[in-house]
């Protein structure tokens, strides 16, 4: 399976091709959707996209880590991290492509 990164430009082109908006309108739509998702996550809200998955912000407390080269203990400061939890539907689609049971959309 070839590894490829989908870019904003790819998303804009897909909207342009499949929805029929102009390229400018497609780019604006993609930017607005990404900005809304980002803004929600920054404020600590979760974002759930049905049949796709959820983006959740979690808080991690301070802990002690270790420098792998020197073995020296180093404090890791508290921080917030974003995690993505795929929906069961998305997990099933991904696994179907491995077993060849996919519908070849």
N, C-alpha and C positions, 0 to 999 in steps of 0.2 A: 504494500500500500504506500503510495507516494505521499510524502509529508509536504504540506503547503500551508502557508499562512494566509488567512483571509484578511484583507485590509479594508479600511474605510472606503477606499475607491472601489473595491470589489462589491461591497454592500450597496454603495450608491448605484453602481452599474446594474446590479440585480434588481433593485427597485425600479430603475429606469426601464429595464427590459420587461419585467413582469407586471408592473403596475401601470405603466404608461405615462408617468409624470415626466416632465422635462428633466434633463440632467441636472440643472440648477435646483429644481424643486426636489428631486430625489436626494441630492447632496444635503439640502437644508433639512429634509425629513430625517435622514440618518443622523445628522448632527444634533437635532432636537431630541430625538429618542435617546441617544447616548448621553447628552447633557442632563436629561431628566433622570436617567438611571444613576449617573454620577452624583447629582445633587442629592438624591434620596440617600445614597450610601454615605455621603459625607455627613449628613445629619444623623446617621445611625439607623435609618429605616432599612428594613429588608425589602428586596424587590423580588416578586414572584411572577414568573412568566409561565402561564399554564402550558403544559405539555413540553416545556423546555427545562425549567429549573428555577432555583432561587439563589439570589446573591444575598449574603448575610454578613454583617460586620460583627466581629467578635473582639472582645477586649482580652488581651493577654497581660498577665501580671509580670512584675519583675522576677527574673530568675537568674541563676548562675549558669553560664555556658562555659565551654572550654575551647581554647585555641587549639585546633588539631595539630598544628606544627610544633608548638612549644609545650602543650599540655597545661598552659597557664589558665587559671580560672578567671573569667571575665564576667562582670555583671551585664545582663541584657536588660535594657530599660523597658518599662511597660509600654505597650503600643496596641493599636487597633489593627486588625487584619481583616481582609475581605476573603470570604470563602464562597465557592460555588457548589451547590448541591444539585446535581442533575435530577430531573424527574424520572420516575419509573418508565415512562413512555420513551424518553430520550435514551435511557440505558438500554431498553429493549431494542430500539432501532440500531444503536451502536453495535450491540452483540449480534444482531441479525446479519450485519454486514460481514462479521467474522465467520459465521457459519454458512453463509450463502443463502440464507432464507429471506433476504431482503427482497423488496419488490422492484429494485432497480430504478427508482424515481429519477 
